Amino acid sequence: YDLGATSPFTTSSGDLFMQKLEELNCPCFQKNENIFNISGGAIETKNKLIRGKYLKSEKRLRAKKFIFMQYLNPIYWHWEDNKITLFDDWQTNKKEIFEQIYYSVRDMLGFYEISLIVHYKVTRGNGTLKLPHIHGYLSFTGKFDLERIARRLGIEQQYVEIAKGNRYAEINNKSYLVHAKNLDKFQYLSEEVETFETFNFVAYIEEDR
């Protein structure tokens, strides 16, 4: 791996390679199947150099606020072996699962808010219960790539969305965690939402009901 003016970084680990990309927050240019050039500076689009030609890809999805959902099944989480077993008994390990999610994002520049809850009373059209799953809300003071957020959380990109909309979007997204504005759905307690003291969820919901 060629880091330009910095010292060369060589690894055969895909995980370490992705960590280095995240650390640099910069685009990657592929020279061939085994060698990548990484140039400094964040840009709005990503380019790939393949067989001497640059191919322009889609514009990066960047935002300050994100929502995500994922089932409490280890097959959906890219966590280390000693952490993935937490999902074997999520009810006992819920606090530790929430902590792992919090730890994965708290050191990101401009981290501002997090709120997490497990939905365990969601019914399908036929009346059966869906598998328990986590809903989360994240906010930062600056913009981040959606792809980077997904990688930090350890889930696939399609399970993370940009929390966008009108001026009521934040209220609606946070309210959905307990179905405060969806009275036809099971009503979760505000106290079930974990925020790690980034804000007072109970007071927030009571104020905006």
LINFEN-V774881 format. One record per backbone hydrogen bond with DSSP energy under -1.0 kcal/mol. NH is the residue of the N-H (numbers start at 0). CO is the residue of the C=O. E is the energy in kcal/mol with one decimal. If there is no record, write none. Layout:
nh->{NH NH}
co->{CO CO}
e->{E E}
//
This chain:
nh->{1 5 8 16 17 18 19 20 21 22 23 24 28 30 31 36 37 38 47 49 52 54 56 59 62 65 66 67 68 69 71 72 75 76 77 78 82 83 85 86 87 88 92 96 97 98 99 100 101 102 103 104 105 107 110 111 112 114 115 116 118 123 126 129 132 133 134 135 136 137 138 139 140 143 145 148 149 150 151 152 153 154 158 159 160 162 163 168 171 172 173 174 175 177 179 181 184 187 191 192 193 197 200 203 204 205 206 207}
co->{35 2 0 12 13 14 15 16 17 18 19 20 36 34 34 28 1 26 54 52 49 47 45 43 143 137 160 135 158 133 131 70 72 73 153 76 79 79 82 83 84 85 88 92 93 94 95 96 97 98 99 101 101 104 107 138 138 136 193 134 132 127 123 121 118 69 116 67 114 65 112 63 109 62 60 144 145 146 147 148 149 149 155 156 66 64 161 165 167 168 169 170 171 174 174 178 181 177 188 189 115 194 198 199 200 201 202 203}
e->{-1.7 -1.7 -1.2 -1.9 -2.3 -2.2 -2.1 -2.1 -2.3 -2.5 -2.2 -2.1 -3.5 -2.2 -1.6 -3.8 -2.6 -1.1 -1.4 -2.6 -1.3 -2.4 -2.2 -2.2 -1.9 -2.6 -2.5 -2.0 -1.8 -1.8 -2.2 -1.9 -2.2 -1.3 -3.5 -1.1 -1.9 -2.5 -1.9 -1.4 -1.6 -1.0 -2.2 -2.5 -2.6 -2.2 -2.3 -1.9 -2.5 -3.2 -1.4 -1.2 -2.1 -1.9 -2.0 -2.5 -1.7 -1.9 -2.0 -1.8 -3.2 -3.4 -1.8 -3.8 -1.8 -3.1 -2.6 -2.6 -2.2 -2.8 -2.2 -2.3 -2.3 -2.5 -3.0 -1.8 -2.4 -2.1 -2.4 -2.4 -1.9 -2.0 -1.7 -1.8 -3.1 -2.2 -1.7 -2.2 -2.7 -3.0 -2.3 -2.6 -1.9 -1.3 -2.3 -1.1 -2.2 -1.2 -1.7 -1.5 -2.7 -1.7 -1.0 -2.1 -2.7 -2.2 -2.1 -1.5}
//
